[in-house]
Amino acid sequence: MSLATRARGPIFRLTLALALLLPVCMGIAGFLNLTALKRVDAEATVSEVTAIGGKWADRLQVAVRYGKPIEKFSGLDDLLDDVRQDIPLAGQAAVVDVKGHVLGSRGEEAAVPVVGADQGGQVVERVNAGRRWVLFPIRDAGGAVVAHLGVALPEEAHTAEIGQTVQAMVAAAAAATILGVLVTLGLGIVSARGRAADAVRLKRMRVAGIAVVVLAQAGFAAYAIGEFRSAVETAAARQGERLAASVANDLDQLINKGIALRFMGRIEDNFARLIDQVPLIGGAALVGPDGTRIAAAGVTGPDAGPVVIRDLTTVAGSGGRPAGRIEITLSGAAIADSVQSRVLDAVTLALVSAMIVGEGLIFVFAAVRGRAGAGGIADSRFARPMAFLFLLAWSLPLSFVPLAMRLLAAGDGAATSDIMMAAPVSAEMMCALVTALIAGPMADRRGWQVPVLTGFGLCVLANMVSLVVMATQTHPAAFIAARALGGLGYGFAWMGIQSHLYATTLPERRASATAGLIAGIFVGQMCGTAIGAMLAEQLGYANVFLVAALFMVMPLVVALVAVSAGRELAVETDDKPAAAAPAPAPAEAGGGWRGLLTDRTFMLVLVCSVIPFSIAQVGLLNFAVPVYLAEQGINQSDIGRVLMVNGLAVILLGPLFGRLTDKVTDKRPFIVAGSLAAAAALVVASIGGNLMALVAAVFLIGVSGSIAGGAQSAHGLQGAGVARAGIGRAVSMKRSADKFGQMLGPLIVGGLFAVVGTTAGLAATAGLMLAAGLLFLLLDRRPAPARAGEAEASS
């Protein structure tokens, strides 16, 4: 085979892989942005309906409060026709009492959802039979809810404007994809025909391929951000125009009956209600024909924001002049805040897309470079892609499992307490902890493939059972059982993937390999949660479980590729046993769990590093930061973005510190430095308490995990007790210690908050981290060369 032919092989595979990766990544980016864009329009539409429908509900309520029974309301059908005319998107308008009796309905004949009198008397949204219902309470003179006015919209209540925007965005994504694929193929042809050295041409193609993918993603992200900004501004203008038209129509009817503007009452009250229900409306005013203001509410005038003007009807003898005009002032500050929020959403989606691209490139390069790129000895290059794809699929339902439980409980008539909503997640985590203890020894005895494939199969089965439970609205206990089954699968698969990594990685590369695996896990969970939440809005909860089951095929494919690569390596190294990847050692006499418990280094890592860090991390991220930010009025989306900083720190810094850890013999300074960084994060959170201080604290806790994560595995797994017990068993115990610390975190931090206060509680937790790091430094011994060599040979 000629040199040119050998070079064209890897270049051809790389070019083909990049050409296939780009459409996948652009498709995901397009889906995320289109879903978010539709949500912006739907929220604006529901806001308009809430304001206009509330006006008609008030009219019914006035009649009821004056003693007219809602069942005997005359002209109800005419009023419902007026409601549909006032809300063009409304397919049906109906009045239903709290017992479920439909008192009147116009438009489509569909079942009206029943809302009891015990729902708090607020405007309620329900999705029923493909329609989104907005239901407005109607109260009697005593304040009790006696009925609801319901307005039915299409489940995806989108305007014509957003349809055009969606088409333009799809066209932009398609154009960027096609252009990127053509450029990639062209670069591949040029690289294959080049005259430079083989390695140089392959490296150039790699760099060029990355540049094409990144530029395509960046260009589409910039375009999407512009569309988000335009969508918010268009929605604000549309709301102003429709609300002005609705108010003007009501006043026109009164004018046509001969009532002068100055004698009309409750106008200010109606304006105030509009401003309260539509955040983008800053003020409203009724102006007479001579320019004098008859009634006004809120902040009005061009200085406050754009003004939408709607002329009223003309009156006899006015020379064709309108009787007055309605001026709706849009809130410039609210529009700016909404635009900023949506731009942040678009940037977040671009970041999620970029992370998916990065993981896709890692898999492509792992598949193309062959074993030589992985060191020629260990074949662990597929561990990170496998972990990423598995966590991506597993995390898809993660954001709405409690909400799905509440929906099932409500349908079954059971009480929807916080404990019941948390039950599926708790059952899932409990079962994951059990199988994590089983999977390690199983991997030692039978190979990593058995727990991994078992776990994948159980996760698919759990998602299919969850799909059936949600589709048939089965008893909530069945849903808890389904998620518990998913937890069993998670524990098997996760521990099997880790066992694969440690079984195919030599000790001197263990820190960097572990750090890369953790980064892939963070990316998978962050992306899976974000994509799953958007899928749930578009497809419903049940269908997301189906998608999650289908997505589980992707890590299965990577696992099969890894198994095949391992077999090829074993065949090629039959005559060179020293070059083969180290096989997992079974438990020896004096080994097993007892061997781990008596391994000084391993237990010190668990007790002084793994458990304290988990307490600090979960206590800060899952308890302290959300509580602090919620008290400051930060919305849930921004809280999520703050918490993403931790993941970004681990993703970016973890592999760097992992490679640095591999270069030094003594890993202890990294473990101690991780404790110091975690303590610093807690101190910053306790002293600052504001948004920037909490962002810094979240970043520092991510830095702490990046510094110590790889060192914990590299240092803790090198002892003689670990070698006798088996790597899989040791990894299981380490994972269990991590989960134990995560369970203790909220309890300890929350208890300290209750006893000594927030600031002192965080400071005390920081003291715990410092004490644990100091204790580790004093009690752990520096590994002797012979001991390290023994561990290397036995692992």
C-alpha positions, 0 to 999 in steps of 0.5 A, a space after each residue: 500500500 502506498 503512502 498516499 493510499 494510507 493517508 487517504 484512509 484516515 483523511 477520508 474517514 475523518 472527512 466523512 465523519 465531520 460531514 455527518 456530524 455537522 447536520 446532526 449538530 445543526 439539527 439539534 441547534 435548530 430544534 433547540 432554538 425553534 422550540 425556544 422561539 415558539 415558546 416566546 410567541 406562545 407566552 406572549 399569546 397566552 398573556 394577551 388572552 389572559 388580559 382580554 379574557 379576564 375582561 369578559 370574565 369580569 362582566 359575567 362576575 358583575 352579573 353574578 355578584 348582583 344576584 343573577 345565578 350564572 345558570 340563568 344568565 341570559 345572552 350567554 351565547 352572544 357573550 361567548 361569540 363576542 369573546 371568540 371575536 375579541 380573541 381571534 385564536 380562540 377556537 371555542 369559548 365556554 362557561 363551566 361550573 365547578 361541578 363540571 356542567 357546561 352552561 354554555 359553549 360556542 365554537 368547536 364542540 370539545 370537552 371542557 376541563 373541569 376546575 374545582 372551587 379549591 384551585 385558589 381562584 386563579 387563572 388556570 391553564 390546562 392542556 386537554 385533547 390537543 387544546 390549551 385552555 385558559 380558564 378564568 374564575 367567576 366569583 359570587 358576592 361572597 367571593 366563592 368561585 362558582 364557575 369558569 370562563 374557558 377559552 380554548 386555543 390550539 395547543 401550539 398557539 402560534 401567530 402567523 408572524 412566528 410561522 414566517 420566522 420559523 421558516 426563515 430560521 429553518 432555511 438559515 440552518 439548512 443553508 449553513 449545514 449544506 454550505 458547511 458540508 460542501 466546504 468540509 468535503 472540499 477540504 477533505 479532497 484537498 487534504 487527500 491530494 496534498 503533498 505534505 507528510 501524512 500526519 501533517 495533512 491529517 492534523 490540518 484536516 482536523 483543524 479545518 474540520 473543527 473550524 467549519 463546524 464551529 463557524 457554522 454553529 456560531 453563525 447560526 447562533 448569531 442569527 438566532 439571537 437576532 431572531 429572538 430579539 426581533 420576536 420579543 419586540 414584535 410580540 410587544 407591539 402586537 400585544 399593544 395593538 390587540 389590547 388597544 383594539 379590544 379596549 377601543 371596541 368596548 368604548 365604541 359600543 358605549 359611544 354608539 349608545 350615546 354615552 359620552 366619554 366623560 361619563 364612562 366609569 371604571 376605565 382606570 380599573 380596566 387599564 390597571 388590570 391590563 397593565 397588571 396582567 400583561 408585563 410588556 404594557 407600561 401604561 394606558 390612557 383615554 384621550 378626548 378629541 381635544 387632546 385632554 386625558 380623560 383617564 389614565 393608569 400606569 406610566 404613559 407617554 413616549 418617554 416610557 416606551 413605544 406608544 400604540 394609538 387606536 382611534 375611537 369611532 366617530 360621532 354625529 356632528 363631529 365632522 368625521 373626527 374620532 370621539 377620542 383615542 386609546 393610547 397604550 404605552 409599551 414598557 421600554 424597561 420590560 421590553 429591554 428585560 425581556 429581550 435580555 432574558 431571551 438573548 440569554 436563552 439563545 446564548 445558553 442554547 448556543 452553549 449547549 449546542 457547542 458542548 454537543 459539537 465538542 463531544 461529537 468531535 471527541 468521538 469522531 477523533 477517537 474513532 478515526 485516530 485508532 489505538 495509536 492516538 490512545 497510547 498504543 496500550 490502553 483502548 479507553 478512548 470510547 469511555 467518554 463518548 459512551 458516558 456522554 451519550 448515556 447521560 444525555 439519554 438518561 437525563 432527558 426526563 430528569 427535569 419533569 419527573 416530579 411534574 409527571 408524578 404530580 400529573 399522575 397523582 392528580 388524575 388518580 385523586 391522590 394528594 400531590 405532596 412534595 414527598 410524593 413528587 420526590 418519590 420517583 427521583 428518590 427511588 431511582 437514586 436509591 436503586 442506583 446506589 444498590 446496583 453501583 455496589 453490585 456492578 463493580 464486583 460484577 465487572 471484575 468477575 465478568 468484564 465491564 461489558 456485562 454491567 454496561 449492557 445490562 444497564 442500557 437494557 434496564 434503562 430502555 425497559 424503564 423508559 418504555 414502562 414509563 411511557 405506558 404508565 403516562 399514556 394510560 394514566 396508571 396508578 402513581 406507584 407504577 411510575 415510581 416502580 418504573 423510575 426505580 427500574 431506571 435507577 437499577 439500570 443507571 447504577 449498572 451502566 455508570 459503574 460499568 463505564 467507569 470499570 471500562 475506563 480503569 480496566 483500559 487505562 494504565 495508572 499513569 494516565 488515570 487522572 486525566 482519563 477520569 477528568 475527561 470522563 467526568 467532563 463528558 458526564 457533566 456535558 451529557 447531563 446538562 445537554 440532556 436536561 435542557 433538550 428533555 425540557 424542550 421536548 416535553 413542551 413540544 411532545 408531552 411527557 410520555 413521548 419524551 420517555 420514548 425518545 429517551 429509550 431510542 437515544 439509548 441506542 447511541 451509547 449502545 453503539 459506542 459500547 459495541 465499537 469499544 468491545 470490537 476495538 478491545 478484541 482487535 487489540 487482544 488479537 494484535 497483542 497475543 505475542 506482546 502481553 506487556 503491550 496489552 491493556 491491563 485486565 481487571 484483577 479478581 479479589 484475592 485472599 484477604 481482599 474483597 470489601 475487607 481489603 478496601 476497608 483496611 487500605 489506609 490510602 483508599 479510606 483516607 481519600 474517601 473520608 477526607 476528600 470524596 465525602 467532604 467534597 460531596 457535602 460541600 458541593 451538593 450543599 452549595 449548589 443544590 441548597 445554598 445557592 438556589 435559596 440565596 438567589 431565590 430570596 434576591 428575586 432571581 428567576 429559575 432560568 437565571 439560577 440554572 445558568 448560574 449553576 451551569 458555571 460549575 459544569 463549565 468549570 469542570 468541563 474546561 479545567 478538569 482535563 487540564 488538571 487531569 493531565 497535570 496530575 498524571 505528570 507528577 508522582 505524588 497526587 496528594 497536593 492536588 487533593 489538598 488543593 481541591 479542599 482549599 478551593 472548596 473551602 474558598 468557594 464556601 467562604 466567598 458565598 458566605 461573605 458575599 451573598 450577592 449574585 456575582 459572589 455566588 457566581 464566583 463561589 459556583 465557579 470555585 467549587 467547579 475548580 475544586 472538583 477539577 483539581 481533586 477529581 482525577 487525583 482522588 482516583 489516581 491516588 486512592 486506587 493505587 494501594 495494595 488493598 485495592 489491587 487485592 479487592 479489584 478495581 471494580 469493587 473499589 470504584 463501586 465503593 468510591 461511588 457509594 461514598 460520593 452518593 453518601 456525601 451527596 445525601 448528607 450535604 443538604 441535611 448538614 448545610 440546611 441544619 447549620 443554616 437553621 442552627 447558626 444562620 446562613 453565613 455561619 453555616 457556610 463558614 462552618 462547612 468551609 471549616 469542615 473542608 479545611 479540617 478534612 484536607 489537613 487531616 488527609 495531609 497529616 495521615 496519608 503517606 507518600 507512595 513509595 516507588 515500589 508500592 506504586 509499581 506493585 499497584 501498576 502491575 496488579 491493576 
